[in-house]
Amino acid sequence: MILDDFEQGELIPILKEYWYPYSGLYVYFHRNTQKAKRVRVLIDFLTEKTQHL
């Protein structure tokens, strides 16, 4: 949604001199054995969806 607005010139970037290159996705979570499968599924999903970034 926001990308469409940006591409149409409705949004403009600001403070570009402070931008940093994208260095990857970081996921922080508490290791809990009861939630481990759900967390693993989320991490796998995020990894798959962000491969192109």
MOPAC internal coordinates of N, CA, C and O (Angstrom, degrees):
PM7 1SCF
backbone

  N    0.0000 0     0.00 0     0.00 0    0    0    0
  C    1.4395 1     0.00 0     0.00 0    1    0    0
  C    1.5217 1   110.73 1     0.00 0    2    1    0
  O    1.2310 1   120.12 1   128.99 1    3    2    1
  N    1.2850 1   117.37 1   -51.01 1    3    2    1
  C    1.4562 1   120.18 1  -178.24 1    5    3    2
  C    1.5292 1   110.31 1   -68.88 1    6    5    3
  O    1.2310 1   120.28 1   143.45 1    7    6    5
  N    1.3315 1   117.07 1   -36.55 1    7    6    5
  C    1.4589 1   120.25 1   179.05 1    9    7    6
  C    1.5207 1   110.88 1   -59.19 1   10    9    7
  O    1.2310 1   120.02 1   138.73 1   11   10    9
  N    1.3312 1   117.56 1   -41.27 1   11   10    9
  C    1.4682 1   121.13 1   177.40 1   13   11   10
  C    1.5199 1   110.85 1   -59.42 1   14   13   11
  O    1.2310 1   120.22 1   133.47 1   15   14   13
  N    1.3292 1   117.19 1   -46.53 1   15   14   13
  C    1.4684 1   121.25 1   178.88 1   17   15   14
  C    1.5271 1   110.78 1   -61.81 1   18   17   15
  O    1.2310 1   120.64 1   138.74 1   19   18   17
  N    1.3187 1   116.37 1   -41.26 1   19   18   17
  C    1.4609 1   120.76 1   179.80 1   21   19   18
  C    1.5256 1   110.82 1   -64.36 1   22   21   19
  O    1.2310 1   120.63 1   133.95 1   23   22   21
  N    1.3402 1   116.40 1   -46.05 1   23   22   21
  C    1.4627 1   120.68 1  -179.12 1   25   23   22
  C    1.5256 1   112.30 1   -65.24 1   26   25   23
  O    1.2310 1   119.98 1   151.62 1   27   26   25
  N    1.3200 1   117.64 1   -28.38 1   27   26   25
  C    1.4642 1   121.52 1   179.18 1   29   27   26
  C    1.5279 1   111.81 1   -85.58 1   30   29   27
  O    1.2310 1   120.25 1  -178.58 1   31   30   29
  N    1.3182 1   117.12 1     1.42 1   31   30   29
  C    1.4513 1   121.12 1   177.43 1   33   31   30
  C    1.5184 1   114.45 1    81.37 1   34   33   31
  O    1.2310 1   120.46 1  -169.16 1   35   34   33
  N    1.3347 1   116.72 1    10.84 1   35   34   33
  C    1.4610 1   120.26 1   179.25 1   37   35   34
  C    1.5246 1   111.79 1   -79.73 1   38   37   35
  O    1.2310 1   120.84 1   158.54 1   39   38   37
  N    1.3186 1   116.00 1   -21.46 1   39   38   37
  C    1.4670 1   121.79 1   175.66 1   41   39   38
  C    1.5209 1   107.57 1  -122.04 1   42   41   39
  O    1.2310 1   120.89 1   -32.76 1   43   42   41
  N    1.2909 1   115.90 1   147.24 1   43   42   41
  C    1.4568 1   119.60 1   177.79 1   45   43   42
  C    1.5239 1   109.09 1  -127.51 1   46   45   43
  O    1.2310 1   120.40 1   -33.27 1   47   46   45
  N    1.3305 1   116.84 1   146.73 1   47   46   45
  C    1.4656 1   119.45 1   177.71 1   49   47   46
  C    1.5288 1   110.20 1   -72.03 1   50   49   47
  O    1.2310 1   120.99 1   -33.90 1   51   50   49
  N    1.3152 1   115.71 1   146.10 1   51   50   49
  C    1.4616 1   120.72 1   176.58 1   53   51   50
  C    1.5229 1   109.13 1  -127.97 1   54   53   51
  O    1.2310 1   121.02 1   -24.13 1   55   54   53
  N    1.3035 1   115.66 1   155.87 1   55   54   53
  C    1.4717 1   122.94 1   176.52 1   57   55   54
  C    1.5301 1   112.52 1    53.77 1   58   57   55
  O    1.2310 1   120.19 1  -141.52 1   59   58   57
  N    1.3334 1   117.25 1    38.48 1   59   58   57
  C    1.4628 1   121.19 1  -178.19 1   61   59   58
  C    1.5252 1   112.89 1   -56.72 1   62   61   59
  O    1.2310 1   120.20 1   150.53 1   63   62   61
  N    1.3207 1   117.23 1   -29.47 1   63   62   61
  C    1.4614 1   118.95 1  -178.71 1   65   63   62
  C    1.5317 1   112.26 1   -65.46 1   66   65   63
  O    1.2310 1   119.78 1   165.53 1   67   66   65
  N    1.3225 1   118.03 1   -14.47 1   67   66   65
  C    1.4637 1   122.11 1   178.94 1   69   67   66
  C    1.5241 1   113.02 1  -100.89 1   70   69   67
  O    1.2310 1   119.98 1   179.53 1   71   70   69
  N    1.3053 1   117.64 1    -0.47 1   71   70   69
  C    1.4612 1   121.35 1  -179.73 1   73   71   70
  C    1.5225 1   109.97 1   -71.80 1   74   73   71
  O    1.2310 1   120.82 1   -35.38 1   75   74   73
  N    1.3174 1   116.03 1   144.62 1   75   74   73
  C    1.4514 1   122.17 1   175.36 1   77   75   74
  C    1.5179 1   108.67 1  -112.33 1   78   77   75
  O    1.2310 1   119.97 1   -30.64 1   79   78   77
  N    1.3256 1   117.66 1   149.36 1   79   78   77
  C    1.4651 1   119.51 1   176.59 1   81   79   78
  C    1.5247 1   109.85 1   -62.24 1   82   81   79
  O    1.2310 1   120.91 1   -34.52 1   83   82   81
  N    1.3115 1   115.87 1   145.48 1   83   82   81
  C    1.4650 1   120.97 1   178.37 1   85   83   82
  C    1.5158 1   108.36 1   -67.92 1   86   85   83
  O    1.2310 1   120.26 1   -57.18 1   87   86   85
  N    1.3035 1   117.12 1   122.82 1   87   86   85
  C    1.4632 1   120.42 1  -177.05 1   89   87   86
  C    1.5184 1   112.74 1  -111.82 1   90   89   87
  O    1.2310 1   120.09 1  -168.83 1   91   90   89
  N    1.3003 1   117.44 1    11.17 1   91   90   89
  C    1.4484 1   120.20 1   176.92 1   93   91   90
  C    1.5097 1   112.48 1   121.71 1   94   93   91
  O    1.2310 1   121.54 1    -3.30 1   95   94   93
  N    1.2829 1   114.66 1   176.70 1   95   94   93
  C    1.4559 1   122.47 1  -178.20 1   97   95   94
  C    1.5257 1   108.63 1  -103.27 1   98   97   95
  O    1.2310 1   120.76 1   -46.45 1   99   98   97
  N    1.3071 1   116.16 1   133.55 1   99   98   97
  C    1.4577 1   121.32 1   177.63 1  101   99   98
  C    1.5176 1   108.86 1  -116.02 1  102  101   99
  O    1.2310 1   120.74 1   -47.69 1  103  102  101
  N    1.3257 1   116.20 1   132.31 1  103  102  101
  C    1.4599 1   121.82 1   178.50 1  105  103  102
  C    1.5243 1   107.37 1  -122.91 1  106  105  103
  O    1.2310 1   121.00 1   -57.01 1  107  106  105
  N    1.3079 1   115.69 1   122.99 1  107  106  105
  C    1.4624 1   121.60 1   177.51 1  109  107  106
  C    1.5165 1   108.48 1  -111.06 1  110  109  107
  O    1.2310 1   120.43 1   -47.37 1  111  110  109
  N    1.3111 1   116.79 1   132.63 1  111  110  109
  C    1.4544 1   120.22 1   179.86 1  113  111  110
  C    1.5209 1   109.66 1  -153.10 1  114  113  111
  O    1.2310 1   121.52 1   -23.60 1  115  114  113
  N    1.3111 1   114.69 1   156.40 1  115  114  113
  C    1.4589 1   121.81 1   177.53 1  117  115  114
  C    1.5219 1   108.63 1   -83.69 1  118  117  115
  O    1.2310 1   120.52 1   -47.35 1  119  118  117
  N    1.2757 1   116.60 1   132.65 1  119  118  117
  C    1.4679 1   119.48 1   179.17 1  121  119  118
  C    1.5292 1   109.30 1   -75.95 1  122  121  119
  O    1.2310 1   121.72 1   -69.70 1  123  122  121
  N    1.3098 1   114.31 1   110.30 1  123  122  121
  C    1.4564 1   121.43 1  -179.74 1  125  123  122
  C    1.5209 1   106.93 1  -132.56 1  126  125  123
  O    1.2310 1   120.02 1   -60.85 1  127  126  125
  N    1.2933 1   117.57 1   119.15 1  127  126  125
  C    1.4606 1   120.10 1  -174.22 1  129  127  126
  C    1.5233 1   112.97 1   -61.21 1  130  129  127
  O    1.2310 1   119.36 1   150.63 1  131  130  129
  N    1.3219 1   118.83 1   -29.37 1  131  130  129
  C    1.4577 1   120.75 1   179.88 1  133  131  130
  C    1.5258 1   111.73 1   -72.62 1  134  133  131
  O    1.2310 1   119.58 1   153.56 1  135  134  133
  N    1.3206 1   118.41 1   -26.44 1  135  134  133
  C    1.4560 1   121.56 1  -178.24 1  137  135  134
  C    1.5281 1   112.28 1  -104.32 1  138  137  135
  O    1.2310 1   120.15 1  -177.68 1  139  138  137
  N    1.3050 1   117.32 1     2.32 1  139  138  137
  C    1.4560 1   120.85 1  -172.34 1  141  139  138
  C    1.5259 1   112.63 1   -57.05 1  142  141  139
  O    1.2310 1   119.53 1   136.99 1  143  142  141
  N    1.3347 1   118.49 1   -43.01 1  143  142  141
  C    1.4582 1   120.46 1  -178.26 1  145  143  142
  C    1.5282 1   110.64 1   -65.76 1  146  145  143
  O    1.2310 1   119.96 1   136.77 1  147  146  145
  N    1.3187 1   117.69 1   -43.23 1  147  146  145
  C    1.4711 1   120.75 1   179.22 1  149  147  146
  C    1.5233 1   110.94 1   -63.24 1  150  149  147
  O    1.2310 1   120.79 1   138.50 1  151  150  149
  N    1.3038 1   116.10 1   -41.50 1  151  150  149
  C    1.4611 1   120.30 1   179.33 1  153  151  150
  C    1.5242 1   109.79 1   -65.65 1  154  153  151
  O    1.2310 1   120.21 1   137.01 1  155  154  153
  N    1.3135 1   117.21 1   -42.99 1  155  154  153
  C    1.4681 1   121.37 1   179.42 1  157  155  154
  C    1.5259 1   110.89 1   -61.32 1  158  157  155
  O    1.2310 1   120.15 1   137.95 1  159  158  157
  N    1.3339 1   117.31 1   -42.05 1  159  158  157
  C    1.4667 1   121.53 1   178.40 1  161  159  158
  C    1.5267 1   110.00 1   -62.39 1  162  161  159
  O    1.2310 1   120.10 1   136.52 1  163  162  161
  N    1.3220 1   117.42 1   -43.48 1  163  162  161
  C    1.4622 1   121.17 1   178.33 1  165  163  162
  C    1.5294 1   110.99 1   -62.50 1  166  165  163
  O    1.2310 1   120.18 1   134.05 1  167  166  165
  N    1.3068 1   117.27 1   -45.95 1  167  166  165
  C    1.4635 1   120.97 1   179.67 1  169  167  166
  C    1.5248 1   110.63 1   -61.80 1  170  169  167
  O    1.2310 1   120.13 1   136.87 1  171  170  169
  N    1.3203 1   117.35 1   -43.13 1  171  170  169
  C    1.4648 1   120.75 1   178.06 1  173  171  170
  C    1.5234 1   111.12 1   -61.68 1  174  173  171
  O    1.2310 1   120.42 1   137.55 1  175  174  173
  N    1.3292 1   116.80 1   -42.45 1  175  174  173
  C    1.4609 1   121.74 1   178.95 1  177  175  174
  C    1.5257 1   110.69 1   -62.22 1  178  177  175
  O    1.2310 1   120.45 1   130.63 1  179  178  177
  N    1.3232 1   116.74 1   -49.37 1  179  178  177
  C    1.4621 1   120.81 1  -179.29 1  181  179  178
  C    1.5269 1   111.56 1   -63.01 1  182  181  179
  O    1.2310 1   120.52 1   140.79 1  183  182  181
  N    1.3081 1   116.61 1   -39.21 1  183  182  181
  C    1.4631 1   120.86 1   178.29 1  185  183  182
  C    1.5182 1   110.66 1   -62.14 1  186  185  183
  O    1.2310 1   120.63 1   134.78 1  187  186  185
  N    1.3228 1   116.39 1   -45.22 1  187  186  185
  C    1.4672 1   120.83 1  -179.98 1  189  187  186
  C    1.5291 1   111.54 1   -63.70 1  190  189  187
  O    1.2310 1   120.31 1   137.07 1  191  190  189
  N    1.3190 1   117.02 1   -42.93 1  191  190  189
  C    1.4637 1   121.26 1  -175.77 1  193  191  190
  C    1.5239 1   113.24 1   -74.93 1  194  193  191
  O    1.2310 1   119.87 1   161.36 1  195  194  193
  N    1.3229 1   117.86 1   -18.64 1  195  194  193
  C    1.4626 1   119.73 1  -176.74 1  197  195  194
  C    1.5290 1   112.82 1  -110.03 1  198  197  195
  O    1.2310 1   119.65 1  -167.98 1  199  198  197
  N    1.3077 1   118.27 1    12.02 1  199  198  197
  C    1.4644 1   121.21 1   179.94 1  201  199  198
  C    1.5198 1   112.28 1   -57.87 1  202  201  199
  O    1.2310 1   119.96 1   145.21 1  203  202  201
  N    1.3142 1   117.69 1   -34.79 1  203  202  201
  C    1.4646 1   121.88 1  -175.49 1  205  203  202
  C    1.5259 1   113.62 1   -81.51 1  206  205  203
  O    1.2310 1   119.54 1   172.34 1  207  206  205
  N    1.3075 1   118.49 1    -7.66 1  207  206  205
  C    1.4695 1   120.63 1  -176.27 1  209  207  206
  C    1.4981 1   112.52 1   -81.95 1  210  209  207
  O    1.2310 1   120.10 1   180.00 1  211  210  209

